[in-house]
Amino acid sequence: MNSNYYAILMAGGVGSRFWPVSTQDFPKQFHDMLGTGDTLIQKTFQRLSRLIPKENIFILTNARYNDLVLEQLPEVEQRQVLLEPAMRNTAPCILYASLKIQKENPNAVMIVAPSDHWIEDETTFAKNVQTAFDYCSNNKALMTLGIKPTFPNTGYGYIEYDKNTSETVKSVDQFREKPDYETAKAFISAGNFLWNAGIFMWSAATVIEAFKRNQPELYELFESGISAYNTPDENEFILENYPKAENISVDYAIMEKSSNVHVIGAEFDWNDLGTWGSLYDKLDKDKHSNAILNAKSLVENAERNIVRAPKGKLVVIDGLNDYIIVDHDNTLLIYPKSKEQDIKQIQQRLKNKYGKN
Amino acid sequence: MNSNYYAILMAGGVGSRFWPVSTQDFPKQFHDMLGTGDTLIQKTFQRLSRLIPKENIFILTNARYNDLVLEQLPEVEQRQVLLEPAMRNTAPCILYASLKIQKENPNAVMIVAPSDHWIEDETTFAKNVQTAFDYCSNNKALMTLGIKPTFPNTGYGYIEYDKNTSETVKSVDQFREKPDYETAKAFISAGNFLWNAGIFMWSAATVIEAFKRNQPELYELFESGISAYNTPDENEFILENYPKAENISVDYAIMEKSSNVHVIGAEFDWNDLGTWGSLYDKLDKDKHSNAILNAKSLVENAERNIVRAPKGKLVVIDGLNDYIIVDHDNTLLIYPKSKEQDIKQIQQRLKNKYGKN
């Protein structure tokens, strides 16, 4: 395994559309959402460790999830868990991690990836990442993995690439924000648009150079800590300086402003597991297209439901179609799939009704 | 309080249409179905004890429920709990209890009543029972309390009384089995039909005489134990002889065969709490007619549901109408109210699917 290969796993999100399973105290990436026996972060870690030495995989998360990370990834040491002392978008933490990695290994090439996505075909994933790593080792490139769109989804950003190329590694023309439906349809018929899945690859040197050129203030803030990184002084520096960082995404901070941006079209199946409905798509179904997680069940005159209950609980359902039924901890949710986007507002409405839970 | 007054509470049923709350191990009468803080048998006991000395209230049940009875009715002593050693219909246990009571007090008048019905107006109930007791103390009468029918229910038996009387105590022409819908409609327009709620009143002497005349075999079986009743020998006698008793209802054994049968039309509201739907009718509702028991809830775009969950559990529902939603022990039931009669078959279907639970 190539000791220059590194990974940054993004594991600070909450996944509030997966309430009541995913909560601020115990977010989605730490749950076995698929019922396979592994949590999403465990599956992601295993996938990356086919290509990347385990000690080179860093986890970016929030202090409150430190114990969960160490518990679920026993091979990971505390030095690999980077805790954000303040809630920020992706740019500050990626720059910070990249500077640490570069100090440890100036020849590092790395992947930045979410910890909570579904990718089943690990072999093809590793092959695509290998192609990107090879390219980034030899070129000053900011690389993304783009997902071939299957329908005009208005929930993702899109990557427009040079249509006059048949190479695997394509030059990116521009990043496009989440479009409206008509624009998304136009993107798809144009043929040279991919979904932005938030998966990036580059050498440490190239990404740091991109920050230096495009975000000089942010660069100076984190560069001033170089002597402290990977030493006992690091923690104090980060606690003091991280909160000063601008709240900005890596897409906006460097990707949309750089000319050396490239994309590889992913050849593997991908799902961001953003909602109960997208999880439903990836689960095994019974002959009436019901997906039942964990529970024992008797489901009759009912189709296309997703049911999740504690292991061994018995669930009896009659005459319900296209519902999300989740029994978790001390909460029962019975909600139409068509309203899955509203689930993230339920907690606020509960607070309005009952006060702080 | 009149020390000649006695009661026999029937508490051996299972209430399988209230699954998963009511089970063979823990039947309906021992649950707080109404969310009032009292179980149904506790409410029934309290209602009867307004008129009847507590030590004169006997509970007829199955050996497996002995501990539940003593736990829920701490005023009751073991001598008041009569355990059926074999599953039989109502006639054998009523005859057995009546012989015991007569031996203890030859002047006893008694009420026989189910332990799991809903009667809110205790004052009027006591008034109607008092009228019956007065009549039965002075006449050799087999008395019932009949319920004025509110719709052509095909689930109850009917009592046809003499239409040429305006007395409170009416002579009964005949007992009618559960009718079909057209017959039930005819009963209601006739005007002299009441629902048979299984509530009977009589003197010990009169009911025993009726058994002797109409069921000589059954009478001889239990009469042969007279010397043992209310002594340490009783248990052995009952264990040996009870299983020999014919499996026959008190309606069929004596009521339908006797000429001295009377009825008083109940002046109180009554509900047999036979199904989740009949329980729903008796519960408080929110402004969208949802009845929520125990749980904290956020129920939106949803009407006429009955929801029961453990105390403090949070239930979030959207877009569901006329459903029974019950979360109890390790079971979740989501079932249309229109199919409430099918609930009693669920356990069998589960056994077919999973084997013995």
Interface residues (C-beta under 8 A of the other chain):
Chain A: P20 A295 K296 L298 A309 P310 G312 K313 L314 V315 V316 I317 D318 G319 L320 I325 D327 N330 T331 L332 L333 I334 Y335 P336 K339 D342 I346 R349 L350 K353 Y354
Chain B: P20 A295 K296 L298 A309 G312 K313 L314 V315 V316 I317 D318 G319 L320 I325 D327 N330 T331 L332 L333 I334 Y335 P336 K339 D342 I346 R349 L350 K353 Y354
